[in-house]
Amino acid sequence: MRRYFGRKLLIYGLTFFVAVTVNWMIPRFMPGDPVASMVARANVTKPEAVEAMRAYYNNLFGLDQPLLTQYANFWGALLRGDFGTSIWLFPTPVSQVIGGAVPYTLALVVPSVLLSWVVGNQFGAYAARRKLLDNTVLPVGYVLTAMPYMWLAVLLAWALGVIAGLFPVAGGYSFSMRPNLSWTFFLDLLHHWTLPFLSLFLVALGGWAIGMRNMIIYELESDYSTYLSALGAPARLIRRYAFRNAVLPQITGLALQLGVLVAGALVTEIVFAYPGLGSLILKAIQNKDFFLLQGAFLFIVLGVLIANFIIDIVYVVVDPRTRAGMAGAQA
């Protein structure tokens, strides 16, 4: 087991290195000059003052150095936990800006991913053995999983927000309120959270339901199910074994789809102007904020890698074949 997880950690470490390197490269190959944008916002008219400000900011952010030196400085600062200073919100540290957006993204992504996986698997398992439910779940599941996240978000905002007036369509909380520890503010947060959550939950739900339905049918038609049935085993016991075997590919699918789900959450945040990492990335792109983009992408990469590692651990716990294979390799 130690060798298995050691190999996994090595793979994740290499993935992290490559992803962070690409993360550093992307902003620097984007068109535009972030320092020029800062100087333009200052509304300075004198040419000598403009040049002085440009030289000062280039030196402050290290943008006047060769790319290899910038890359080495980036890793050095990263290992110290220094994500730099935001160009858009200068002189606010990037860590402080991201710290204000991360709770909103986590509160949106974690419940939608976990609940859609659990509920989708349950619906798919029920649909596999009930024809009436199968005739309902299958077409609805195909429609939901084929919908782009942002398109469903727009539909929900229009139907439940603009037409029905049941939910707000923008922001993380009411503009008339300030964040505080009170039930009134918490309920307002929940009110604004509902539509972005439903957008992510419904799209993911359809895919999990279809996948589990197909896997349950496959398992119920397999040799061990036929053999148990011939022995007179109760149908409930056979279905239980079928579900336990069918859920393993769904766990693998969760690991594979995690990046797609996070990307969908970022786009959904932009649609609803939700104050999470998605909106923050959009603002960073618009203002050519290299350091804020790097910090936001770094958090997403770390989150996806950690979540995948946790799923690897869960897979070892729930799948005895993996444990047996690890024990055989050690022997």
Residue frames relative to the residue before (quaternion, step in Angstrom):
aa qw qx qy qz dx dy dz
M 1.0000 0.0000 0.0000 0.0000 0.00 0.00 0.00
R 0.6263 0.5396 -0.3397 0.4486 3.56 1.05 -0.77
R 0.6535 0.5065 -0.3141 0.4666 3.58 1.00 -0.82
Y 0.6255 0.5519 -0.3308 0.4412 3.58 1.02 -0.82
F 0.7293 0.4151 -0.2473 0.4844 3.57 0.78 -1.03
G 0.5863 0.5587 -0.3767 0.4497 3.59 1.14 -0.50
R 0.6479 0.5039 -0.3080 0.4811 3.57 1.04 -0.81
K 0.6371 0.5257 -0.3216 0.4630 3.57 1.01 -0.81
L 0.6601 0.5070 -0.3108 0.4589 3.59 0.92 -0.90
L 0.6276 0.5274 -0.3364 0.4634 3.59 1.05 -0.74
I 0.6524 0.5065 -0.3117 0.4697 3.59 0.95 -0.87
Y 0.6751 0.4846 -0.2976 0.4698 3.58 0.92 -0.88
G 0.6239 0.5391 -0.3405 0.4518 3.58 1.07 -0.70
L 0.6610 0.4874 -0.3016 0.4843 3.60 0.96 -0.85
T 0.6322 0.5279 -0.3268 0.4635 3.57 1.02 -0.81
F 0.6417 0.5230 -0.3151 0.4641 3.57 0.99 -0.86
F 0.6555 0.5190 -0.3165 0.4481 3.59 0.91 -0.90
V 0.6831 0.4753 -0.2889 0.4733 3.59 0.86 -0.97
A 0.6692 0.5099 -0.3081 0.4442 3.59 0.90 -0.92
V 0.6657 0.4894 -0.3059 0.4731 3.60 0.95 -0.83
T 0.6246 0.5314 -0.3397 0.4605 3.59 1.05 -0.70
V 0.6558 0.4811 -0.3014 0.4976 3.58 0.95 -0.87
N 0.6091 0.5607 -0.3301 0.4535 3.55 1.09 -0.78
W 0.6650 0.4852 -0.2957 0.4848 3.59 1.03 -0.79
M 0.6836 0.5149 -0.2929 0.4264 3.59 0.98 -0.83
I 0.6195 0.6069 -0.3604 0.3436 3.60 0.89 -0.93
P 0.7049 0.4487 -0.3169 0.4487 3.67 0.65 -0.90
R 0.6854 0.5144 -0.2986 0.4200 3.59 0.98 -0.80
F 0.6962 0.4117 -0.2800 0.5172 3.58 1.22 -0.28
M 0.4521 0.6541 -0.4675 0.3863 3.56 1.27 0.25
P 0.5110 -0.6303 0.4685 0.3495 3.62 -1.07 0.58
G 0.6724 0.4962 -0.3656 0.4099 3.55 -1.15 0.61
D 0.3125 -0.7318 0.5842 0.1595 3.53 -1.31 0.49
P 0.3605 -0.7622 0.4871 0.2276 3.63 -0.45 1.13
V 0.6363 0.5267 -0.3367 0.4521 3.58 1.01 -0.73
A 0.6217 0.5329 -0.3394 0.4629 3.60 1.02 -0.76
S 0.6355 0.5214 -0.3296 0.4644 3.58 1.05 -0.73
M 0.6427 0.5146 -0.3253 0.4651 3.60 0.98 -0.79
V 0.6647 0.4999 -0.3020 0.4659 3.56 0.93 -0.90
A 0.6407 0.5264 -0.3262 0.4538 3.59 1.01 -0.80
R 0.6549 0.5110 -0.3196 0.4558 3.60 1.02 -0.75
A 0.6289 0.5544 -0.3354 0.4296 3.58 1.19 -0.50
N 0.2946 -0.7971 0.4808 0.2159 3.61 1.30 -0.24
V 0.3022 0.7397 -0.5313 0.2817 3.57 0.93 0.96
T 0.2572 -0.8097 0.5163 0.1076 3.56 -0.79 1.03
K 0.6370 0.5404 -0.3460 0.4272 3.61 1.04 -0.66
P 0.4878 -0.6920 0.4442 0.2930 3.63 -0.73 1.02
E 0.6664 0.5023 -0.3266 0.4437 3.62 0.93 -0.81
A 0.6355 0.5142 -0.3302 0.4720 3.58 1.10 -0.69
V 0.6219 0.5409 -0.3347 0.4568 3.57 1.05 -0.79
E 0.6766 0.4863 -0.2962 0.4669 3.59 0.91 -0.91
A 0.6367 0.5241 -0.3305 0.4589 3.58 1.02 -0.77
M 0.6633 0.4920 -0.3058 0.4738 3.60 0.96 -0.86
R 0.6394 0.5284 -0.3308 0.4500 3.57 0.97 -0.83
A 0.6682 0.4945 -0.3012 0.4673 3.59 0.92 -0.91
Y 0.6447 0.5319 -0.3221 0.4445 3.59 1.00 -0.84
Y 0.7107 0.4555 -0.2685 0.4640 3.58 0.81 -0.97
N 0.6185 0.5356 -0.3485 0.4572 3.60 1.03 -0.71
N 0.6691 0.4808 -0.2908 0.4864 3.56 1.03 -0.82
L 0.6460 0.5394 -0.3219 0.4338 3.58 0.99 -0.83
F 0.7572 0.3633 -0.1949 0.5066 3.58 0.92 -0.90
G 0.4826 -0.6939 0.4227 0.3270 3.59 1.26 -0.04
L 0.4178 0.7358 -0.4445 0.2941 3.58 1.22 0.37
D 0.6120 0.5454 -0.3553 0.4492 3.59 1.29 -0.10
Q 0.5822 0.5757 -0.3670 0.4416 3.57 1.29 0.09
P 0.6361 -0.5118 0.3933 0.4228 3.63 -1.23 0.33
L 0.6489 -0.5578 0.3561 0.3755 3.56 -1.19 0.63
L 0.6466 0.5188 -0.3335 0.4489 3.61 0.96 -0.79
T 0.6398 0.5046 -0.3222 0.4820 3.58 1.05 -0.72
Q 0.6288 0.5225 -0.3308 0.4714 3.59 1.02 -0.77
Y 0.6521 0.5176 -0.3137 0.4565 3.58 1.00 -0.83
A 0.6580 0.4933 -0.3075 0.4786 3.58 0.95 -0.84
N 0.6528 0.5061 -0.3140 0.4681 3.59 0.97 -0.81
F 0.6071 0.5647 -0.3445 0.4404 3.56 1.11 -0.73
W 0.6880 0.4663 -0.2855 0.4773 3.59 0.88 -0.93
G 0.6304 0.5368 -0.3366 0.4485 3.56 1.03 -0.74
A 0.6740 0.4744 -0.2914 0.4855 3.57 0.96 -0.87
L 0.6348 0.5464 -0.3302 0.4354 3.58 1.02 -0.81
L 0.6709 0.4900 -0.2983 0.4700 3.58 0.97 -0.83
R 0.6613 0.4670 -0.3062 0.5009 3.59 1.21 -0.37
G 0.5118 -0.6524 0.4131 0.3765 3.57 1.29 -0.13
D 0.5171 0.6225 -0.4128 0.4181 3.58 1.26 0.39
F 0.1605 -0.8158 0.5524 0.0601 3.59 -0.49 1.21
G 0.6004 -0.5901 0.3510 0.4100 3.57 1.25 0.09
T 0.5325 -0.6074 0.4954 0.3195 3.52 -1.39 -0.16
S 0.4852 -0.6745 0.4747 0.2903 3.55 -0.94 0.87
I 0.3923 -0.7076 0.5396 0.2328 3.56 -0.94 0.92
W 0.6610 0.5177 -0.2989 0.4536 3.56 1.01 -0.85
L 0.7932 0.2198 -0.1017 0.5588 3.60 0.92 -0.91
F 0.1034 0.8337 -0.5324 0.1040 3.58 1.05 0.77
P 0.6551 -0.2278 -0.7187 -0.0481 1.62 -1.87 1.72
T 0.2423 0.7947 -0.5234 0.1892 3.63 1.04 0.69
P 0.4636 -0.6724 0.4896 0.3054 3.65 -0.86 0.85
V 0.5844 -0.5963 0.4265 0.3478 3.56 -1.11 0.74
S 0.6292 0.5532 -0.3402 0.4270 3.59 0.96 -0.82
Q 0.6541 0.5034 -0.3135 0.4694 3.58 1.03 -0.72
V 0.6463 0.5137 -0.3205 0.4645 3.59 0.99 -0.81
I 0.6814 0.4745 -0.2858 0.4784 3.58 0.90 -0.95
G 0.6173 0.5702 -0.3423 0.4203 3.58 1.02 -0.76
G 0.6671 0.4935 -0.3081 0.4652 3.58 1.11 -0.56
A 0.7094 0.4514 -0.2548 0.4776 3.60 1.19 -0.50
V 0.5769 0.6399 -0.3735 0.3438 3.59 1.07 -0.71
P 0.6519 0.5195 -0.3583 0.4204 3.68 0.78 -0.81
Y 0.6398 0.5217 -0.3344 0.4546 3.61 0.99 -0.74
T 0.6757 0.4862 -0.3027 0.4642 3.60 0.91 -0.87
L 0.6545 0.5044 -0.3181 0.4649 3.59 0.94 -0.84
A 0.6614 0.5108 -0.3073 0.4552 3.58 0.96 -0.86
L 0.6747 0.4691 -0.2869 0.4924 3.58 1.21 -0.46
V 0.7311 0.4616 -0.2492 0.4363 3.58 0.80 -1.03
V 0.6902 0.5160 -0.3067 0.4041 3.59 0.72 -1.06
P 0.7105 0.4268 -0.3008 0.4718 3.67 0.69 -0.88
S 0.6644 0.5097 -0.3289 0.4365 3.62 0.90 -0.82
V 0.6589 0.4993 -0.3171 0.4647 3.63 0.96 -0.81
L 0.7194 0.4561 -0.2650 0.4519 3.59 0.74 -1.04
L 0.6918 0.4738 -0.2936 0.4590 3.60 0.83 -0.92
S 0.6460 0.5076 -0.3359 0.4606 3.61 0.94 -0.79
W 0.6453 0.5159 -0.3249 0.4603 3.60 1.02 -0.76
V 0.6886 0.4744 -0.2882 0.4666 3.61 0.83 -0.94
V 0.7101 0.4495 -0.2679 0.4711 3.59 0.75 -1.04
G 0.6474 0.5261 -0.3245 0.4458 3.60 0.96 -0.81
N 0.6584 0.4972 -0.3128 0.4706 3.59 0.97 -0.79
Q 0.6462 0.5130 -0.3253 0.4620 3.59 0.99 -0.76
F 0.6654 0.4915 -0.3048 0.4720 3.59 0.89 -0.90
G 0.6546 0.5146 -0.3173 0.4539 3.59 0.96 -0.83
A 0.6499 0.5116 -0.3166 0.4644 3.58 1.02 -0.79
Y 0.6576 0.4900 -0.3121 0.4796 3.60 0.98 -0.79
A 0.6592 0.5264 -0.3163 0.4339 3.58 0.96 -0.87
A 0.6165 0.5793 -0.3511 0.4014 3.60 1.07 -0.66
R 0.7934 0.2770 -0.1564 0.5190 3.61 1.10 -0.51
R 0.6951 0.3649 -0.2882 0.5484 3.59 1.23 0.28
K 0.3917 -0.7744 0.4455 0.2199 3.56 -0.34 1.28
L 0.6412 0.5302 -0.3355 0.4418 3.59 0.96 -0.84
L 0.6818 0.4637 -0.2868 0.4877 3.56 0.93 -0.88
D 0.6182 0.5518 -0.3422 0.4430 3.60 1.05 -0.72
N 0.6656 0.5015 -0.3006 0.4638 3.58 1.00 -0.81
T 0.6739 0.4577 -0.2878 0.5035 3.57 1.26 -0.35
V 0.7104 0.4847 -0.2708 0.4326 3.55 0.76 -1.10
L 0.6614 0.5483 -0.3258 0.3948 3.59 0.86 -0.93
P 0.7237 0.4071 -0.2908 0.4754 3.67 0.66 -0.91
V 0.6355 0.5172 -0.3364 0.4642 3.60 1.01 -0.77
G 0.6423 0.5312 -0.3179 0.4518 3.57 1.01 -0.82
Y 0.6501 0.5084 -0.3189 0.4660 3.58 0.97 -0.82
V 0.6485 0.5132 -0.3217 0.4611 3.58 0.97 -0.82
L 0.6838 0.4974 -0.2956 0.4446 3.59 0.86 -0.96
T 0.7183 0.4582 -0.2732 0.4466 3.57 0.79 -1.00
A 0.6411 0.5171 -0.3290 0.4619 3.61 1.21 -0.40
M 0.5777 0.6056 -0.3718 0.4015 3.59 1.25 -0.32
P 0.4104 -0.6586 0.5596 0.2910 3.62 -0.96 0.76
Y 0.6140 -0.5833 0.3861 0.3657 3.56 -1.07 0.75
M 0.7071 0.4757 -0.2888 0.4362 3.56 0.80 -0.99
W 0.6259 0.5419 -0.3469 0.4408 3.61 1.10 -0.64
L 0.6596 0.4751 -0.3098 0.4932 3.58 0.95 -0.82
A 0.6100 0.5520 -0.3511 0.4472 3.58 1.06 -0.71
V 0.6564 0.4980 -0.3091 0.4750 3.58 0.95 -0.85
L 0.6461 0.5239 -0.3189 0.4543 3.60 0.97 -0.86
L 0.6749 0.4848 -0.2959 0.4711 3.59 0.90 -0.91
A 0.6370 0.5235 -0.3296 0.4600 3.58 1.00 -0.80
W 0.6763 0.4866 -0.2928 0.4692 3.57 0.98 -0.84
A 0.7310 0.4522 -0.2497 0.4459 3.60 0.81 -1.04
L 0.8021 0.3087 -0.1475 0.4895 3.56 0.69 -1.11
G 0.7078 0.4441 -0.2664 0.4804 3.57 1.19 -0.42
V 0.7765 0.3487 -0.1884 0.4898 3.56 0.59 -1.17
I 0.7467 0.4051 -0.2316 0.4741 3.60 0.77 -1.04
A 0.7750 0.3415 -0.1888 0.4970 3.59 0.66 -1.09
G 0.2852 -0.7939 0.4935 0.2117 3.59 1.12 -0.55
L 0.3872 0.7498 -0.4639 0.2697 3.58 1.17 0.50
F 0.8087 0.1378 -0.0405 0.5704 3.59 1.04 -0.75
P 0.5167 -0.6093 0.4890 0.3502 3.59 -1.18 0.49
V 0.3588 -0.7679 0.5013 0.1737 3.56 -1.10 0.67
A 0.7827 0.2261 -0.1445 0.5616 3.60 1.20 0.04
G 0.7758 0.3708 -0.2727 0.4317 3.52 -1.23 0.61
G 0.4887 -0.6531 0.4976 0.2951 3.51 -1.33 0.30
Y 0.7663 -0.0209 0.0056 0.6422 3.55 1.32 -0.38
S 0.6905 -0.4917 0.3263 0.4182 3.57 -1.26 0.32
F 0.5386 -0.6461 0.4409 0.3131 3.55 -1.04 0.81
S 0.6440 0.5339 -0.3179 0.4462 3.58 1.18 -0.49
M 0.6861 0.4646 -0.2756 0.4872 3.60 1.27 -0.20
R 0.2473 -0.7241 0.6195 0.1752 3.52 -1.33 0.44
P 0.5933 -0.5974 0.3881 0.3750 3.62 -0.96 0.77
N 0.1928 0.7588 -0.6022 0.1561 3.53 -0.91 0.97
L 0.5165 -0.6329 0.4813 0.3178 3.57 -1.27 0.36
S 0.4098 0.6698 -0.5161 0.3423 3.55 0.10 1.33
W 0.6091 -0.5633 0.4150 0.3734 3.54 -1.23 0.50
T 0.6044 0.5682 -0.3576 0.4289 3.58 1.07 -0.70
F 0.6870 0.4623 -0.2832 0.4839 3.57 0.92 -0.90
F 0.6311 0.5374 -0.3375 0.4461 3.61 1.00 -0.79
L 0.6676 0.4873 -0.3037 0.4739 3.61 0.92 -0.85
D 0.6276 0.5191 -0.3348 0.4739 3.58 1.08 -0.68
L 0.6131 0.5314 -0.3365 0.4780 3.59 1.06 -0.74
L 0.6647 0.5106 -0.2943 0.4592 3.56 0.93 -0.96
H 0.6276 0.5471 -0.3246 0.4489 3.57 1.04 -0.80
H 0.7069 0.4401 -0.2536 0.4922 3.59 0.97 -0.86
W 0.6376 0.5582 -0.3115 0.4299 3.58 1.21 -0.58
T 0.5650 0.6759 -0.3716 0.2930 3.58 1.11 -0.73
L 0.7163 0.4600 -0.2801 0.4438 3.62 0.70 -0.99
P 0.6522 0.4744 -0.3446 0.4804 3.67 0.86 -0.71
F 0.6302 0.5306 -0.3343 0.4578 3.59 1.02 -0.76
L 0.6669 0.5032 -0.3097 0.4539 3.60 0.86 -0.91
S 0.6109 0.5590 -0.3529 0.4356 3.60 1.01 -0.74
L 0.7092 0.4363 -0.2592 0.4893 3.59 0.87 -0.94
F 0.6585 0.5449 -0.3070 0.4185 3.56 0.91 -0.96
L 0.7133 0.4794 -0.2772 0.4295 3.59 0.77 -1.01
V 0.6538 0.5059 -0.3281 0.4571 3.60 0.93 -0.82
A 0.6893 0.4655 -0.2858 0.4758 3.60 0.89 -0.92
L 0.5939 0.6004 -0.3596 0.3969 3.59 1.05 -0.78
G 0.6584 0.5325 -0.3179 0.4266 3.59 0.87 -0.91
G 0.6759 0.5026 -0.2993 0.4483 3.58 0.92 -0.88
W 0.6671 0.4897 -0.3074 0.4698 3.59 0.93 -0.86
A 0.6454 0.5268 -0.3300 0.4438 3.61 0.96 -0.81
I 0.6633 0.4925 -0.3078 0.4720 3.60 0.92 -0.87
G 0.6644 0.5193 -0.3073 0.4409 3.57 0.90 -0.91
M 0.6856 0.4672 -0.2903 0.4769 3.59 0.89 -0.90
R 0.6174 0.5473 -0.3515 0.4424 3.61 0.95 -0.76
N 0.6872 0.4745 -0.2846 0.4707 3.59 0.89 -0.93
M 0.6627 0.5076 -0.3107 0.4546 3.60 0.98 -0.81
I 0.6374 0.5221 -0.3348 0.4573 3.60 0.99 -0.79
I 0.6409 0.5123 -0.3255 0.4699 3.60 0.94 -0.84
Y 0.6471 0.5161 -0.3188 0.4619 3.59 0.95 -0.85
E 0.6866 0.4830 -0.2876 0.4611 3.60 0.89 -0.93
L 0.6640 0.5063 -0.3157 0.4507 3.62 0.97 -0.78
E 0.7030 0.4259 -0.2613 0.5061 3.60 1.22 -0.44
S 0.4929 0.6727 -0.4277 0.3486 3.61 1.25 0.03
D 0.7138 -0.4867 0.3068 0.3993 3.55 -1.31 0.34
Y 0.6768 0.4999 -0.3248 0.4319 3.61 0.85 -0.85
S 0.6256 0.5216 -0.3445 0.4668 3.60 1.09 -0.64
T 0.6426 0.5113 -0.3174 0.4742 3.60 1.00 -0.82
Y 0.6562 0.5161 -0.3067 0.4571 3.57 0.99 -0.87
L 0.6575 0.4993 -0.3097 0.4716 3.60 0.94 -0.87
S 0.6442 0.5180 -0.3213 0.4621 3.56 1.01 -0.79
A 0.6521 0.5132 -0.3128 0.4622 3.61 1.01 -0.79
L 0.6582 0.5006 -0.3010 0.4748 3.57 1.18 -0.61
G 0.5300 -0.6529 0.3916 0.3736 3.56 1.30 -0.17
A 0.3150 0.7564 -0.5145 0.2529 3.59 1.20 0.45
P 0.5623 -0.6058 0.4309 0.3621 3.61 -1.02 0.69
A 0.5761 -0.6066 0.4241 0.3468 3.57 -1.08 0.74
R 0.6160 0.5590 -0.3484 0.4320 3.56 1.07 -0.71
L 0.6453 0.5128 -0.3189 0.4678 3.59 1.04 -0.79
I 0.6443 0.5173 -0.3225 0.4618 3.59 0.97 -0.83
R 0.6570 0.5056 -0.3108 0.4649 3.58 0.97 -0.87
R 0.6236 0.5422 -0.3441 0.4458 3.58 1.06 -0.73
Y 0.6615 0.4829 -0.3072 0.4846 3.60 0.94 -0.85
A 0.6353 0.5343 -0.3298 0.4495 3.57 1.01 -0.81
F 0.6585 0.5039 -0.3152 0.4616 3.60 0.96 -0.85
R 0.6585 0.5164 -0.3231 0.4419 3.59 0.92 -0.86
N 0.6792 0.4608 -0.2919 0.4910 3.60 1.03 -0.70
A 0.6696 0.5138 -0.3038 0.4420 3.59 1.03 -0.78
V 0.6413 0.5505 -0.3388 0.4134 3.59 1.08 -0.62
L 0.5527 0.6340 -0.4006 0.3633 3.63 1.15 -0.44
P 0.6758 0.4479 -0.3216 0.4892 3.67 0.83 -0.77
Q 0.6058 0.5540 -0.3612 0.4423 3.59 1.13 -0.54
I 0.6157 0.5215 -0.3462 0.4787 3.59 1.10 -0.63
T 0.6338 0.5107 -0.3171 0.4868 3.57 1.02 -0.81
G 0.6473 0.5243 -0.3112 0.4574 3.58 1.00 -0.85
L 0.6098 0.5492 -0.3501 0.4515 3.57 1.07 -0.70
A 0.6534 0.5042 -0.3108 0.4714 3.58 0.96 -0.83
L 0.6909 0.4871 -0.2824 0.4534 3.58 0.94 -0.90
Q 0.7368 0.4351 -0.2232 0.4669 3.58 1.04 -0.80
L 0.4425 0.7362 -0.4425 0.2576 3.58 1.24 -0.22
G 0.6537 0.5165 -0.3138 0.4555 3.57 0.97 -0.84
V 0.6388 0.5185 -0.3188 0.4707 3.58 1.04 -0.82
L 0.6597 0.5139 -0.3083 0.4536 3.58 0.97 -0.86
V 0.6464 0.5044 -0.3181 0.4759 3.58 1.01 -0.78
A 0.6381 0.5130 -0.3260 0.4726 3.59 1.00 -0.81
G 0.6358 0.5211 -0.3243 0.4680 3.59 1.03 -0.76
A 0.6336 0.5279 -0.3305 0.4590 3.57 1.04 -0.75
L 0.6455 0.5238 -0.3274 0.4493 3.60 0.97 -0.80
V 0.6620 0.4888 -0.3051 0.4794 3.59 0.97 -0.85
T 0.6370 0.5300 -0.3264 0.4549 3.59 1.00 -0.81
E 0.6245 0.5366 -0.3402 0.4542 3.59 1.01 -0.76
I 0.6430 0.5192 -0.3281 0.4575 3.57 1.01 -0.77
V 0.6326 0.5413 -0.3319 0.4435 3.60 0.97 -0.86
F 0.7746 0.3355 -0.1698 0.5086 3.59 0.90 -0.94
A 0.3894 -0.7188 0.4808 0.3171 3.62 1.26 0.11
Y 0.2462 0.7839 -0.5224 0.2279 3.55 1.07 0.82
P 0.4296 -0.7680 0.4103 0.2391 3.64 -0.65 1.04
G 0.3550 0.7280 -0.5089 0.2916 3.58 0.77 1.05
L 0.7860 -0.3238 0.2313 0.4732 3.55 -1.25 -0.38
G 0.5893 0.5861 -0.3733 0.4120 3.61 1.09 -0.61
S 0.6814 0.4598 -0.2776 0.4972 3.57 0.88 -0.95
L 0.6326 0.5402 -0.3295 0.4466 3.57 1.06 -0.76
I 0.6486 0.5097 -0.3172 0.4678 3.59 0.98 -0.81
L 0.6294 0.5281 -0.3352 0.4611 3.58 1.00 -0.79
K 0.6644 0.4912 -0.3040 0.4742 3.60 0.92 -0.88
A 0.6459 0.5227 -0.3257 0.4512 3.58 1.00 -0.80
I 0.6434 0.5067 -0.3205 0.4759 3.60 1.03 -0.77
Q 0.6652 0.5152 -0.3078 0.4442 3.57 0.90 -0.91
N 0.7650 0.3432 -0.1772 0.5154 3.58 1.08 -0.76
K 0.4204 -0.7402 0.4395 0.2868 3.59 1.34 0.26
D 0.2880 0.7668 -0.5122 0.2583 3.54 0.99 0.91
F 0.2929 -0.7985 0.5040 0.1504 3.57 -0.02 1.34
F 0.7348 0.4703 -0.2538 0.4177 3.54 0.71 -1.11
L 0.6352 0.5075 -0.3309 0.4790 3.57 1.07 -0.64
L 0.6201 0.5278 -0.3330 0.4754 3.60 1.05 -0.75
Q 0.6523 0.5177 -0.3126 0.4570 3.57 0.92 -0.92
G 0.6818 0.5000 -0.2902 0.4483 3.57 0.88 -0.93
A 0.6684 0.4965 -0.3047 0.4626 3.57 0.94 -0.87
F 0.6678 0.4870 -0.3009 0.4758 3.59 0.92 -0.89
L 0.6247 0.5464 -0.3392 0.4429 3.58 1.04 -0.77
F 0.6541 0.5022 -0.3187 0.4672 3.58 0.94 -0.83
I 0.6464 0.5148 -0.3233 0.4610 3.60 0.97 -0.82
V 0.6469 0.5135 -0.3194 0.4646 3.60 0.95 -0.89
L 0.6666 0.4989 -0.3036 0.4632 3.58 0.88 -0.92
G 0.6570 0.5257 -0.3116 0.4416 3.57 0.94 -0.90
V 0.6791 0.4843 -0.2929 0.4673 3.58 0.90 -0.92
L 0.6652 0.5017 -0.3118 0.4567 3.61 0.93 -0.83
I 0.6541 0.4978 -0.3176 0.4727 3.60 0.94 -0.84
A 0.6547 0.5088 -0.3170 0.4604 3.59 0.94 -0.86
N 0.6512 0.5040 -0.3186 0.4694 3.60 0.99 -0.76
F 0.6381 0.5170 -0.3322 0.4639 3.58 1.02 -0.73
I 0.6287 0.5214 -0.3281 0.4746 3.58 1.03 -0.76
I 0.6447 0.5119 -0.3184 0.4701 3.59 1.01 -0.82
D 0.6030 0.5433 -0.3530 0.4654 3.61 1.08 -0.68
I 0.6538 0.5008 -0.3129 0.4731 3.59 0.96 -0.84
V 0.6437 0.5180 -0.3210 0.4629 3.59 0.95 -0.88
Y 0.6412 0.5381 -0.3263 0.4390 3.59 0.98 -0.85
V 0.6401 0.5123 -0.3230 0.4727 3.57 1.00 -0.79
V 0.6558 0.5233 -0.3101 0.4472 3.59 1.01 -0.82
V 0.7781 0.3838 -0.1974 0.4563 3.59 0.81 -0.98
D 0.7274 0.3947 -0.2414 0.5067 3.63 1.15 -0.41
P 0.2931 -0.7857 0.5155 0.1764 3.63 -0.30 1.16
R 0.5794 0.5924 -0.3863 0.4052 3.61 1.12 -0.51
T 0.6298 0.5237 -0.3328 0.4673 3.58 1.06 -0.71
R 0.6558 0.4960 -0.3126 0.4756 3.59 0.95 -0.86
A 0.6479 0.5139 -0.3232 0.4601 3.60 0.99 -0.83
G 0.6518 0.5152 -0.3106 0.4617 3.58 0.99 -0.80
M 0.6413 0.5098 -0.3177 0.4774 3.58 1.04 -0.77
A 0.6499 0.5066 -0.3129 0.4723 3.59 1.00 -0.84
G 0.6494 0.5154 -0.3142 0.4626 3.61 1.01 -0.77
A 0.6455 0.5192 -0.3196 0.4601 3.57 1.04 -0.80
Q 0.6623 0.4963 -0.3099 0.4680 3.58 1.03 -0.76
A 0.6431 0.5207 -0.3269 0.4566 3.57 1.10 -0.73
